[in-house]
Amino acid sequence: MEPISPGLLVQDNTVVVYLAFTFADASPVFLRSLNADDIVLNCEVVLETAFDDPSATISVGTPAGVESVMSMDSIAPSYAFPYGTDDNYIAPVNETLNLYISPATTTTGSGYVLLMIRRA
C-alpha cells in the first residue's frame, strides 16, 4: 500500500505524511524514506475501528528498530482511539520508516498514520 500522498511540504522542510491502513495490510507497510538526520517530530496512529483480537500489535519504526518511533506498548489495537507521541526520532542513517502490523487472528480493524517529519 502506498501513501495517499507521498508528503506535503508544509514549511521549512517539514513534511506531513498520511497513510490509511487496515488489519489485512501486509506488514511492514512503507510510510516514508528518511535521510540521515531527518527528525520525526510527531507520530499519530489513529484507530477508527478496533482490532477484534486483543493480542494484535501495531508499531512504527525502522527495519533496525521496529518500535523506534512508536512502541507496541503505546498502542492498544483493541480500542479505537488516537495514539500519539511527540518524542523526536532522529534518523541515524538513510532508512525507511514503516508501520508494523501483527494482526494475530483479527478480522476487523482500520485506521491511519499521520507523521510530521523535518527533513535534514
TORBA-270325 format. One line per field, with one value per atom (N, C-alpha, C, O, CB): residue number from 1; residue in three letters; atom name; x, y, z. Coordinates in pm, 1 decimal, always signed. Glycine has a CB too. Example, Ala and Ser with C-alpha at 12.3 -4.5 7.8 and 13.67 -1.06 7.14 Angstrom:
<pts>
num: (1 1 1 1 1 2 2 2 2 2)
residuo: (ALA ALA ALA ALA ALA SER SER SER SER SER)
atomo: (N CA C O CB N CA C O CB)
east: (+1319.0 +1230.0 +1320.0 +1423.6 +1130.8 +1285.0 +1367.0 +1290.0 +1340.9 +1408.4)
north: (-569.0 -450.0 -330.0 -331.9 -447.3 -225.0 -106.0 +3.0 +113.8 -59.8)
up: (+780.0 +780.0 +780.0 +846.5 +904.6 +708.0 +714.0 +787.0 +803.9 +572.5)
</pts>
This chain:
<pts>
num: (1 1 1 1 1 2 2 2 2 2 3 3 3 3 3 4 4 4 4 4 5 5 5 5 5 6 6 6 6 6 7 7 7 7 7 8 8 8 8 8 9 9 9 9 9 10 10 10 10 10 11 11 11 11 11 12 12 12 12 12 13 13 13 13 13 14 14 14 14 14 15 15 15 15 15 16 16 16 16 16 17 17 17 17 17 18 18 18 18 18 19 19 19 19 19 20 20 20 20 20 21 21 21 21 21 22 22 22 22 22 23 23 23 23 23 24 24 24 24 24 25 25 25 25 25 26 26 26 26 26 27 27 27 27 27 28 28 28 28 28 29 29 29 29 29 30 30 30 30 30 31 31 31 31 31 32 32 32 32 32 33 33 33 33 33 34 34 34 34 34 35 35 35 35 35 36 36 36 36 36 37 37 37 37 37 38 38 38 38 38 39 39 39 39 39 40 40 40 40 40 41 41 41 41 41 42 42 42 42 42 43 43 43 43 43 44 44 44 44 44 45 45 45 45 45 46 46 46 46 46 47 47 47 47 47 48 48 48 48 48 49 49 49 49 49 50 50 50 50 50 51 51 51 51 51 52 52 52 52 52 53 53 53 53 53 54 54 54 54 54 55 55 55 55 55 56 56 56 56 56 57 57 57 57 57 58 58 58 58 58 59 59 59 59 59 60 60 60 60 60 61 61 61 61 61 62 62 62 62 62 63 63 63 63 63 64 64 64 64 64 65 65 65 65 65 66 66 66 66 66 67 67 67 67 67 68 68 68 68 68 69 69 69 69 69 70 70 70 70 70 71 71 71 71 71 72 72 72 72 72 73 73 73 73 73 74 74 74 74 74 75 75 75 75 75 76 76 76 76 76 77 77 77 77 77 78 78 78 78 78 79 79 79 79 79 80 80 80 80 80 81 81 81 81 81 82 82 82 82 82 83 83 83 83 83 84 84 84 84 84 85 85 85 85 85 86 86 86 86 86 87 87 87 87 87 88 88 88 88 88 89 89 89 89 89 90 90 90 90 90 91 91 91 91 91 92 92 92 92 92 93 93 93 93 93 94 94 94 94 94 95 95 95 95 95 96 96 96 96 96 97 97 97 97 97 98 98 98 98 98 99 99 99 99 99 100 100 100 100 100 101 101 101 101 101 102 102 102 102 102 103 103 103 103 103 104 104 104 104 104 105 105 105 105 105 106 106 106 106 106 107 107 107 107 107 108 108 108 108 108 109 109 109 109 109 110 110 110 110 110 111 111 111 111 111 112 112 112 112 112 113 113 113 113 113 114 114 114 114 114 115 115 115 115 115 116 116 116 116 116 117 117 117 117 117 118 118 118 118 118 119 119 119 119 119 120 120 120 120 120)
residuo: (MET MET MET MET MET GLU GLU GLU GLU GLU PRO PRO PRO PRO PRO ILE ILE ILE ILE ILE SER SER SER SER SER PRO PRO PRO PRO PRO GLY GLY GLY GLY GLY LEU LEU LEU LEU LEU LEU LEU LEU LEU LEU VAL VAL VAL VAL VAL GLN GLN GLN GLN GLN ASP ASP ASP ASP ASP ASN ASN ASN ASN ASN THR THR THR THR THR VAL VAL VAL VAL VAL VAL VAL VAL VAL VAL VAL VAL VAL VAL VAL TYR TYR TYR TYR TYR LEU LEU LEU LEU LEU ALA ALA ALA ALA ALA PHE PHE PHE PHE PHE THR THR THR THR THR PHE PHE PHE PHE PHE ALA ALA ALA ALA ALA ASP ASP ASP ASP ASP ALA ALA ALA ALA ALA SER SER SER SER SER PRO PRO PRO PRO PRO VAL VAL VAL VAL VAL PHE PHE PHE PHE PHE LEU LEU LEU LEU LEU ARG ARG ARG ARG ARG SER SER SER SER SER LEU LEU LEU LEU LEU ASN ASN ASN ASN ASN ALA ALA ALA ALA ALA ASP ASP ASP ASP ASP ASP ASP ASP ASP ASP ILE ILE ILE ILE ILE VAL VAL VAL VAL VAL LEU LEU LEU LEU LEU ASN ASN ASN ASN ASN CYS CYS CYS CYS CYS GLU GLU GLU GLU GLU VAL VAL VAL VAL VAL VAL VAL VAL VAL VAL LEU LEU LEU LEU LEU GLU GLU GLU GLU GLU THR THR THR THR THR ALA ALA ALA ALA ALA PHE PHE PHE PHE PHE ASP ASP ASP ASP ASP ASP ASP ASP ASP ASP PRO PRO PRO PRO PRO SER SER SER SER SER ALA ALA ALA ALA ALA THR THR THR THR THR ILE ILE ILE ILE ILE SER SER SER SER SER VAL VAL VAL VAL VAL GLY GLY GLY GLY GLY THR THR THR THR THR PRO PRO PRO PRO PRO ALA ALA ALA ALA ALA GLY GLY GLY GLY GLY VAL VAL VAL VAL VAL GLU GLU GLU GLU GLU SER SER SER SER SER VAL VAL VAL VAL VAL MET MET MET MET MET SER SER SER SER SER MET MET MET MET MET ASP ASP ASP ASP ASP SER SER SER SER SER ILE ILE ILE ILE ILE ALA ALA ALA ALA ALA PRO PRO PRO PRO PRO SER SER SER SER SER TYR TYR TYR TYR TYR ALA ALA ALA ALA ALA PHE PHE PHE PHE PHE PRO PRO PRO PRO PRO TYR TYR TYR TYR TYR GLY GLY GLY GLY GLY THR THR THR THR THR ASP ASP ASP ASP ASP ASP ASP ASP ASP ASP ASN ASN ASN ASN ASN TYR TYR TYR TYR TYR ILE ILE ILE ILE ILE ALA ALA ALA ALA ALA PRO PRO PRO PRO PRO VAL VAL VAL VAL VAL ASN ASN ASN ASN ASN GLU GLU GLU GLU GLU THR THR THR THR THR LEU LEU LEU LEU LEU ASN ASN ASN ASN ASN LEU LEU LEU LEU LEU TYR TYR TYR TYR TYR ILE ILE ILE ILE ILE SER SER SER SER SER PRO PRO PRO PRO PRO ALA ALA ALA ALA ALA THR THR THR THR THR THR THR THR THR THR THR THR THR THR THR THR THR THR THR THR GLY GLY GLY GLY GLY SER SER SER SER SER GLY GLY GLY GLY GLY TYR TYR TYR TYR TYR VAL VAL VAL VAL VAL LEU LEU LEU LEU LEU LEU LEU LEU LEU LEU MET MET MET MET MET ILE ILE ILE ILE ILE ARG ARG ARG ARG ARG ARG ARG ARG ARG ARG ALA ALA ALA ALA ALA)
atomo: (N CA C O CB N CA C O CB N CA C O CB N CA C O CB N CA C O CB N CA C O CB N CA C O CB N CA C O CB N CA C O CB N CA C O CB N CA C O CB N CA C O CB N CA C O CB N CA C O CB N CA C O CB N CA C O CB N CA C O CB N CA C O CB N CA C O CB N CA C O CB N CA C O CB N CA C O CB N CA C O CB N CA C O CB N CA C O CB N CA C O CB N CA C O CB N CA C O CB N CA C O CB N CA C O CB N CA C O CB N CA C O CB N CA C O CB N CA C O CB N CA C O CB N CA C O CB N CA C O CB N CA C O CB N CA C O CB N CA C O CB N CA C O CB N CA C O CB N CA C O CB N CA C O CB N CA C O CB N CA C O CB N CA C O CB N CA C O CB N CA C O CB N CA C O CB N CA C O CB N CA C O CB N CA C O CB N CA C O CB N CA C O CB N CA C O CB N CA C O CB N CA C O CB N CA C O CB N CA C O CB N CA C O CB N CA C O CB N CA C O CB N CA C O CB N CA C O CB N CA C O CB N CA C O CB N CA C O CB N CA C O CB N CA C O CB N CA C O CB N CA C O CB N CA C O CB N CA C O CB N CA C O CB N CA C O CB N CA C O CB N CA C O CB N CA C O CB N CA C O CB N CA C O CB N CA C O CB N CA C O CB N CA C O CB N CA C O CB N CA C O CB N CA C O CB N CA C O CB N CA C O CB N CA C O CB N CA C O CB N CA C O CB N CA C O CB N CA C O CB N CA C O CB N CA C O CB N CA C O CB N CA C O CB N CA C O CB N CA C O CB N CA C O CB N CA C O CB N CA C O CB N CA C O CB N CA C O CB N CA C O CB N CA C O CB N CA C O CB N CA C O CB N CA C O CB N CA C O CB N CA C O CB N CA C O CB N CA C O CB N CA C O CB N CA C O CB N CA C O CB N CA C O CB N CA C O CB N CA C O CB)
east: (+84.9 +0.0 +89.5 +181.2 -96.6 +64.2 +141.0 +68.6 -54.2 +162.8 +144.9 +79.5 -14.4 +12.7 +184.0 -123.4 -217.6 -146.4 -168.9 -339.6 -61.7 +21.4 +163.1 +183.8 -28.5 +261.2 +397.0 +449.2 +552.6 +488.7 +381.6 +422.4 +382.6 +384.5 +573.5 +347.6 +308.0 +405.9 +414.5 +159.2 +479.3 +574.1 +495.5 +423.0 +672.9 +509.6 +434.0 +509.5 +460.0 +405.5 +628.6 +714.7 +849.8 +860.1 +652.7 +951.9 +1086.1 +1124.9 +1173.8 +1096.0 +1103.9 +1143.2 +1066.6 +1116.8 +1288.1 +947.7 +864.7 +763.4 +695.7 +793.1 +754.3 +668.0 +562.7 +593.4 +750.3 +439.6 +332.3 +299.7 +280.6 +205.4 +293.5 +264.6 +137.7 +122.5 +385.2 +47.5 -77.2 -87.9 -61.5 -201.5 -126.5 -146.4 -260.2 -256.6 -16.9 -361.4 -470.5 -426.7 -353.3 -605.0 -472.4 -437.1 -552.9 -644.4 -310.6 -546.7 -641.8 -563.1 -443.4 -747.7 -632.6 -571.3 -513.7 -422.7 -673.4 -565.4 -526.5 -402.4 -353.8 -640.0 -350.2 -232.4 -110.3 -88.1 -205.4 -31.6 +91.4 +192.5 +215.3 +150.9 +251.4 +347.5 +489.0 +512.9 +323.0 +583.9 +569.4 +505.2 +515.1 +704.5 +439.5 +377.2 +468.5 +494.1 +230.6 +516.9 +607.1 +536.4 +425.4 +659.6 +601.4 +547.7 +627.4 +569.9 +546.8 +760.6 +843.2 +990.1 +1033.2 +820.0 +1066.1 +1211.6 +1264.7 +1222.0 +1275.9 +1357.8 +1421.0 +1567.2 +1633.6 +1407.9 +1616.6 +1758.5 +1822.1 +1754.4 +1783.7 +1952.3 +2023.7 +1995.2 +2000.3 +2177.7 +1965.6 +1937.5 +1797.5 +1765.6 +2037.2 +1712.0 +1570.6 +1514.0 +1557.9 +1490.1 +1417.7 +1359.4 +1209.1 +1136.4 +1386.9 +1163.7 +1020.1 +974.9 +1004.5 +985.3 +903.4 +860.5 +737.4 +731.4 +831.5 +640.2 +515.2 +475.3 +500.4 +402.3 +413.1 +358.4 +226.2 +219.9 +458.1 +121.2 -10.2 -57.1 -48.7 -113.5 -106.6 -174.7 -317.8 -343.0 -104.7 -410.0 -549.9 -626.0 -637.3 -611.5 -677.3 -757.1 -903.0 -962.5 -735.0 -960.2 -1100.9 -1192.3 -1304.6 -1123.8 -1143.6 -1215.1 -1119.2 -1009.4 -1267.7 -1159.3 -1072.1 -1044.0 -1126.6 -1135.9 -927.2 -893.3 -964.5 -968.0 -736.2 -1021.0 -1102.2 -1023.8 -1084.1 -1213.6 -892.3 -808.1 -716.4 -632.4 -724.6 -731.0 -650.5 -500.6 -421.7 -698.3 -459.9 -316.3 -252.8 -132.5 -293.4 -331.6 -277.4 -184.8 -204.9 -392.4 -83.0 +9.0 +32.7 +21.8 +143.3 +65.5 +99.7 +216.5 +219.9 -23.0 +311.9 +420.5 +466.1 +430.8 +538.9 +544.8 +602.1 +751.8 +796.7 +537.7 +827.8 +972.6 +1044.1 +991.1 +1016.2 +1165.2 +1252.8 +1289.0 +1265.5 +1380.8 +1345.2 +1386.1 +1483.9 +1483.2 +1449.2 +1567.0 +1662.8 +1598.6 +1653.2 +1776.5 +1484.5 +1414.4 +1266.7 +1220.2 +1471.1 +1192.0 +1050.2 +964.6 +850.4 +993.4 +1017.5 +944.8 +1017.5 +992.3 +924.9 +1106.4 +1190.9 +1115.4 +1161.3 +1298.2 +1001.4 +922.8 +803.5 +776.4 +874.0 +733.6 +616.9 +610.6 +602.0 +484.6 +614.8 +623.3 +487.8 +382.6 +684.6 +493.4 +372.1 +298.4 +175.5 +407.1 +373.7 +312.3 +233.0 +147.8 +418.8 +259.7 +190.4 +62.9 -7.1 +283.4 +32.2 -87.1 -164.6 -109.1 -49.4 -292.9 -380.5 -478.8 -585.0 -456.7 -444.9 -529.4 -672.9 -760.0 -467.4 -699.1 -836.8 -926.1 -1041.9 -836.1 -872.6 -950.4 -936.8 -825.6 -904.1 -1048.9 -1047.4 -1018.4 -1098.1 -1183.8 -903.1 -855.9 -739.7 -672.1 -812.8 -714.1 -593.4 -474.3 -480.0 -616.8 -369.1 -246.8 -138.9 -129.7 -203.1 -57.6 +43.7 +165.8 +165.6 -15.1 +269.8 +392.0 +454.7 +446.4 +490.7 +517.0 +594.2 +740.5 +815.0 +536.2 +781.5 +922.5 +995.4 +962.5 +943.0 +1092.1 +1163.2 +1248.2 +1325.2 +1250.7 +1233.9 +1320.3 +1409.3 +1359.2 +1237.5 +1541.3 +1637.3 +1697.2 +1758.1 +1749.0 +1680.0 +1731.6 +1884.6 +1945.1 +1678.5 +1947.5 +2094.3 +2158.5 +2272.8 +2140.7 +2084.7 +2132.1 +2012.9 +1899.5 +2198.4 +2037.1 +1926.5 +1853.1 +1915.4 +1977.5 +1722.5 +1644.7 +1498.9 +1458.9 +1657.3 +1420.1 +1277.5 +1199.0 +1235.9 +1230.4 +1091.5 +1000.6 +879.1 +819.9 +960.6 +841.9 +735.7 +633.8 +661.4 +794.2 +515.8 +412.3 +418.1 +414.9 +268.3 +426.7 +432.3 +301.8 +265.5 +553.2 +231.6 +102.3 +114.8 +149.0 -12.1 +86.7 +78.6 -65.1 -98.0 +183.2 -152.0 -295.3 -341.6 -456.0 -367.8 -254.3 -295.5 -414.6 -404.0 -331.5 -528.0 -646.0 -753.6 -870.9 -705.3 -713.6 -806.1 -881.8 -825.8 -730.7 -1009.6 -1091.5 -1146.6 -1211.7 -1206.7 -1121.3 -1159.8 -1050.9 -967.8 -1298.6 -1053.0 -959.1 -906.3 -863.2 -843.6 -909.6 -858.3 -826.1 -871.4 -959.6 -746.6 -710.2 -618.4 -615.3 -644.3 -542.7 -446.6 -329.8 -338.6 -512.3 -219.6 -98.0 -78.5 -96.4 +27.5 -41.6 -12.1 +123.4 +144.2 -124.1 +215.6 +352.5 +388.9 +343.7 +452.7 +470.7 +530.3 +680.8 +735.0 +481.0 +747.9 +891.3 +964.9 +926.1 +917.7 +1069.9 +1157.3 +1271.9 +1349.4 +1211.7 +1281.9 +1386.7 +1520.6 +1526.8 +1350.3 +1626.9 +1760.8 +1811.9 +1922.9 +1859.0)
north: (-117.1 +0.0 +123.5 +133.5 -0.2 +215.6 +339.3 +450.5 +450.0 +379.9 +545.3 +659.3 +730.0 +736.3 +758.2 +782.6 +857.6 +976.2 +1008.9 +905.2 +1039.2 +1147.0 +1118.4 +1086.6 +1287.8 +1128.6 +1098.2 +1197.4 +1172.9 +1095.6 +1305.8 +1405.4 +1543.2 +1571.6 +1399.1 +1626.0 +1761.6 +1853.0 +1851.4 +1790.4 +1932.3 +2024.4 +2135.8 +2210.4 +2081.6 +2146.8 +2244.9 +2376.6 +2478.7 +2194.0 +2374.7 +2492.4 +2451.3 +2355.4 +2607.8 +2522.7 +2499.7 +2352.8 +2303.9 +2556.4 +2282.3 +2141.6 +2047.3 +1939.8 +2128.4 +2084.3 +1995.4 +1927.6 +1992.9 +2073.4 +1795.3 +1714.7 +1646.6 +1596.3 +1610.0 +1644.9 +1571.7 +1449.8 +1461.2 +1662.0 +1333.2 +1208.3 +1147.5 +1140.9 +1108.4 +1103.5 +1038.9 +904.0 +893.6 +1128.4 +800.6 +668.8 +598.1 +580.7 +584.8 +557.2 +475.8 +329.3 +288.8 +497.5 +249.6 +107.9 +26.2 +79.3 +85.4 -105.4 -199.8 -317.4 -331.9 -248.2 -400.5 -519.0 -613.0 -690.6 -593.3 -607.0 -700.1 -657.7 -734.3 -717.1 -538.0 -491.6 -575.2 -609.0 -343.5 -608.0 -684.9 -597.2 -482.2 -736.4 -651.6 -578.2 -618.6 -736.3 -604.1 -524.6 -383.4 -301.5 -334.8 -325.0 -193.8 -101.0 +21.5 +89.2 -60.6 +49.2 +162.2 +294.1 +317.8 +160.9 +379.8 +512.8 +622.3 +710.4 +538.1 +616.1 +725.1 +685.4 +615.8 +856.5 +729.3 +716.6 +832.4 +946.8 +715.3 +801.2 +903.8 +916.6 +817.0 +870.4 +1039.0 +1063.9 +1074.6 +1104.1 +1192.8 +1050.6 +1068.4 +1208.6 +1306.6 +1045.8 +1216.8 +1341.3 +1397.4 +1502.8 +1444.8 +1330.7 +1368.9 +1345.4 +1254.6 +1287.5 +1426.2 +1414.5 +1389.0 +1467.6 +1543.3 +1278.6 +1254.5 +1333.5 +1296.1 +1098.0 +1442.2 +1531.5 +1478.5 +1481.4 +1670.1 +1430.6 +1379.0 +1253.6 +1240.2 +1485.3 +1162.6 +1042.2 +1011.2 +1000.5 +921.5 +997.0 +957.5 +833.8 +825.7 +1071.9 +737.5 +621.7 +631.1 +616.7 +483.7 +654.9 +672.1 +546.5 +516.7 +800.8 +474.3 +355.3 +396.0 +433.7 +244.3 +388.3 +423.7 +305.6 +322.8 +474.5 +184.9 +61.0 -28.3 -57.3 -10.1 -71.5 -153.4 -289.1 -342.8 -173.2 -342.8 -479.6 -572.3 -544.1 -504.2 -681.9 -767.5 -880.5 -966.0 -826.8 -882.3 -977.4 -897.2 -821.4 -1069.1 -912.6 -832.8 -861.2 -785.5 -856.0 -968.2 -996.1 -930.0 -944.4 -1146.4 -857.9 -785.3 -674.1 -618.2 -726.2 -642.8 -534.2 -444.5 -487.0 -590.7 -318.8 -219.4 -138.5 -104.8 -127.2 -107.4 -18.0 +59.9 +26.3 -97.4 +164.1 +244.5 +251.6 +283.5 +388.6 +221.6 +225.0 +195.8 +218.2 +126.7 +145.6 +117.3 -31.1 -98.9 +205.9 -82.3 -222.8 -254.8 -366.0 -259.6 -158.7 -180.7 -169.7 -220.7 -81.3 -104.4 -85.8 -66.9 +45.8 +34.0 -176.6 -169.8 -88.4 -55.4 -309.6 -56.1 +27.2 +158.9 +223.7 -48.9 +198.4 +315.1 +447.7 +542.7 +322.6 +456.0 +580.1 +566.9 +657.5 +615.0 +455.9 +432.5 +283.9 +199.4 +479.6 +253.1 +113.5 +43.9 +107.9 +106.2 -88.8 -170.8 -144.1 -148.4 -320.5 -116.5 -91.4 +38.7 +56.2 -88.5 +130.4 +259.9 +260.2 +361.3 +368.9 +146.6 +136.0 +11.7 -98.1 +130.4 +29.1 -83.5 -103.2 -40.9 -57.9 -189.5 -203.4 -246.6 -226.3 -301.3 -305.1 -348.3 -233.4 -255.4 -458.5 -110.8 +7.9 +112.1 +153.2 +66.3 +154.7 +262.0 +392.4 +438.0 +270.0 +451.8 +566.8 +629.4 +559.0 +525.5 +759.5 +819.0 +802.6 +845.3 +969.7 +741.7 +723.0 +809.5 +818.0 +572.1 +873.4 +961.2 +979.2 +949.8 +1093.2 +1028.2 +1063.2 +1183.6 +1200.5 +944.2 +1266.0 +1377.3 +1364.2 +1462.2 +1513.2 +1241.1 +1213.9 +1220.5 +1145.9 +1074.0 +1307.2 +1321.9 +1199.0 +1154.8 +1447.6 +1144.2 +1036.0 +1093.9 +1145.2 +912.4 +1086.7 +1137.0 +1017.7 +930.5 +1223.7 +1014.4 +902.8 +905.2 +1004.2 +909.9 +797.9 +795.8 +773.9 +813.3 +686.7 +711.2 +680.7 +691.0 +707.4 +537.4 +681.6 +673.0 +542.1 +436.0 +681.0 +548.4 +429.2 +450.0 +559.8 +396.2 +344.3 +355.9 +354.6 +288.2 +241.7 +428.8 +433.1 +350.1 +369.5 +580.5 +257.3 +161.9 +153.1 +185.9 +25.7 +107.9 +69.2 -82.8 -150.9 +121.1 -136.4 -280.4 -326.4 -282.8 -319.5 -414.7 -465.9 -616.1 -689.3 -431.3 -660.8 -804.3 -831.0 -814.6 -850.7 -872.2 -878.7 -999.1 -1002.1 -878.1 -1098.5 -1223.5 -1280.3 -1304.1 -1200.2 -1302.8 -1358.2 -1252.2 -1285.2 -1473.0 -1126.8 -1015.8 -1029.1 -1070.1 -883.6 -993.7 -992.4 -853.4 -834.1 -1091.1 -757.6 -618.7 -528.7 -571.7 -586.1 -404.5 -305.9 -217.5 -266.0 -374.2 -86.5 +8.4 +140.2 +168.9 +29.8 +218.7 +349.4 +420.6 +391.0 +336.6 +516.0 +586.9 +632.8 +643.2 +706.0 +660.1 +713.6 +854.1 +880.5 +623.6 +943.6 +1081.4 +1115.8 +1104.4 +1179.9 +1158.3 +1189.9 +1332.6 +1384.6 +1091.4 +1394.9 +1521.9 +1502.1 +1466.8 +1637.0 +1525.6 +1498.0 +1624.2 +1690.6 +1383.1 +1655.8 +1768.3 +1708.9 +1627.8 +1848.6 +1750.2 +1699.7 +1765.2 +1885.1 +1723.7 +1686.3 +1737.5 +1826.8 +1879.2 +1621.7)
up: (+0.0 +0.0 +0.0 +81.5 +122.2 -88.8 -97.8 -21.2 -11.7 -246.3 +33.2 +98.4 +2.0 -117.9 +152.3 +53.2 -30.0 -92.9 -209.5 +53.0 -15.9 -66.6 -20.6 +96.5 -17.4 -108.8 -66.3 +36.3 +98.3 -185.5 +54.8 +152.9 +105.6 -14.2 +178.3 +196.3 +165.2 +237.0 +359.7 +207.1 +160.7 +220.8 +288.8 +222.9 +114.5 +418.7 +494.4 +499.1 +451.3 +636.0 +556.1 +557.7 +612.3 +688.8 +642.4 +573.7 +627.0 +630.1 +731.9 +765.3 +520.4 +508.6 +599.9 +632.4 +537.0 +641.5 +722.2 +630.6 +551.3 +837.3 +643.1 +557.7 +643.9 +752.0 +478.0 +596.6 +663.3 +577.9 +456.9 +685.0 +641.6 +571.8 +631.8 +753.7 +581.9 +544.9 +587.1 +517.5 +397.7 +554.7 +591.6 +532.7 +604.3 +726.2 +539.8 +528.1 +582.9 +578.6 +488.5 +502.6 +676.9 +680.5 +735.7 +798.5 +765.2 +710.5 +769.4 +825.9 +801.1 +663.8 +901.9 +961.3 +855.2 +884.5 +1046.3 +732.9 +627.2 +549.1 +465.8 +532.5 +573.9 +500.7 +536.3 +652.5 +530.4 +433.9 +456.1 +529.7 +492.1 +320.8 +632.9 +714.7 +675.5 +648.5 +865.4 +671.4 +706.3 +594.5 +476.3 +740.8 +635.8 +541.5 +531.2 +630.8 +587.2 +410.8 +387.7 +416.8 +369.0 +243.0 +495.7 +523.8 +453.2 +389.2 +674.0 +465.2 +411.8 +416.4 +508.3 +491.5 +318.3 +324.5 +407.6 +391.8 +180.9 +495.7 +577.9 +537.9 +509.2 +729.0 +536.3 +517.8 +655.4 +753.8 +433.2 +661.7 +788.6 +841.6 +767.2 +770.7 +969.4 +1042.3 +1020.1 +1075.2 +1003.5 +941.0 +938.6 +1078.0 +1148.6 +829.9 +1117.5 +1251.8 +1239.9 +1179.0 +1336.3 +1298.6 +1309.6 +1432.6 +1546.1 +1321.8 +1408.3 +1516.3 +1588.8 +1711.8 +1461.1 +1513.8 +1569.6 +1494.3 +1374.6 +1562.6 +1566.2 +1505.0 +1573.6 +1696.1 +1515.9 +1494.2 +1545.9 +1472.9 +1350.4 +1531.0 +1548.7 +1492.4 +1543.4 +1663.1 +1533.1 +1453.3 +1490.8 +1448.8 +1329.9 +1424.8 +1545.9 +1517.1 +1510.6 +1611.5 +1624.4 +1391.6 +1372.2 +1400.0 +1447.5 +1230.4 +1370.2 +1400.4 +1477.4 +1429.8 +1269.4 +1594.1 +1679.2 +1614.9 +1541.1 +1817.8 +1643.9 +1604.4 +1702.1 +1821.9 +1604.2 +1653.4 +1739.9 +1808.0 +1872.8 +1659.6 +1794.8 +1868.5 +1960.3 +1911.9 +1770.6 +2093.0 +2185.5 +2179.2 +2235.7 +2324.5 +2112.0 +2100.8 +1978.0 +1956.1 +2095.3 +1897.6 +1781.9 +1830.8 +1938.7 +1693.8 +1750.2 +1785.8 +1665.1 +1550.1 +1838.3 +1694.9 +1593.9 +1647.8 +1766.2 +1559.0 +1561.6 +1599.7 +1476.7 +1363.6 +1662.3 +1500.7 +1393.0 +1417.6 +1527.7 +1386.2 +1314.1 +1329.8 +1200.1 +1091.3 +1434.9 +1213.5 +1100.5 +1101.7 +1201.7 +1105.5 +993.4 +995.6 +1109.4 +1162.2 +863.0 +1146.6 +1255.2 +1393.4 +1491.3 +1244.3 +1401.9 +1529.2 +1505.0 +1487.6 +1606.4 +1503.5 +1464.1 +1561.0 +1529.1 +1453.1 +1677.2 +1773.5 +1800.5 +1902.1 +1904.7 +1711.6 +1737.9 +1740.7 +1804.1 +1634.8 +1673.6 +1674.8 +1769.6 +1848.4 +1531.9 +1762.2 +1847.7 +1881.5 +1792.4 +1777.8 +2010.6 +2054.1 +2055.1 +2057.9 +2191.9 +2052.8 +2061.7 +2192.6 +2197.2 +2050.2 +2298.6 +2429.3 +2433.2 +2520.3 +2536.4 +2340.1 +2342.3 +2258.1 +2252.1 +2293.1 +2192.4 +2108.4 +2149.8 +2154.3 +1956.7 +2180.0 +2215.2 +2100.1 +2098.6 +2351.9 +2003.1 +1883.7 +1911.2 +1826.6 +1791.4 +2026.0 +2053.9 +2101.3 +2136.6 +2158.8 +2102.2 +2137.4 +2026.9 +1993.7 +2273.7 +1970.0 +1870.5 +1943.7 +2025.7 +1791.4 +1913.2 +1989.3 +1912.6 +1837.6 +2134.6 +1928.8 +1869.9 +1965.6 +2080.9 +1837.5 +1917.3 +1995.5 +1933.3 +1810.8 +2000.2 +2014.8 +1957.6 +2044.1 +2163.7 +1930.1 +1980.4 +2051.0 +1983.5 +1861.9 +2054.7 +2064.5 +2009.6 +2051.2 +2050.3 +2056.6 +2088.2 +2114.5 +1981.1 +1888.9 +2184.6 +1970.0 +1843.5 +1815.2 +1900.5 +1845.3 +1695.3 +1649.4 +1541.1 +1441.1 +1596.5 +1559.3 +1461.1 +1388.5 +1450.4 +1528.9 +1257.5 +1177.6 +1179.9 +1138.6 +1030.8 +1227.3 +1232.8 +1095.2 +1072.6 +1328.2 +1004.4 +868.7 +773.9 +818.8 +861.3 +644.8 +549.3 +575.5 +579.7 +400.2 +592.9 +626.8 +589.0 +550.4 +777.0 +600.3 +572.1 +702.6 +799.5 +479.3 +701.9 +815.5 +778.4 +672.3 +853.1 +866.2 +836.6 +948.4 +1063.8 +810.6 +911.0 +1005.7 +1014.2 +911.7 +961.9 +1135.8 +1156.5 +1219.2 +1328.5 +1245.5 +1149.5 +1195.0 +1213.9 +1121.0 +1093.7 +1334.9 +1362.0 +1404.8 +1522.3 +1473.1 +1311.2 +1338.6 +1420.3 +1465.6 +1211.2 +1439.8 +1505.3 +1429.3 +1309.0 +1656.6 +1496.1 +1427.4 +1402.6 +1385.1 +1509.3 +1401.2 +1380.5 +1248.5 +1146.8 +1384.0 +1252.5 +1130.7 +1099.8 +997.1 +1144.1 +1186.8 +1163.2 +1219.5 +1299.5 +1227.7 +1176.9 +1230.2 +1120.0 +1015.3 +1302.1 +1143.6 +1045.5 +1113.7 +1224.5 +931.3 +1043.7 +1096.1 +1000.1 +880.7 +1232.5 +1054.4 +971.8 +1056.5 +1178.8 +901.8 +987.3 +1049.0 +996.3 +877.4 +1019.0 +1085.9 +1049.9 +1110.1 +1230.9 +1099.9 +1023.3 +1065.6 +1027.7 +925.7 +1003.0 +1110.7 +1076.9 +1084.6 +1189.3 +1171.9 +971.4 +960.0 +917.1 +821.0 +859.3 +988.4 +949.9 +868.6 +919.2 +1077.4 +741.6 +654.5 +687.4 +714.3 +507.9 +685.1 +716.7 +605.1 +613.9 +740.5)
</pts>
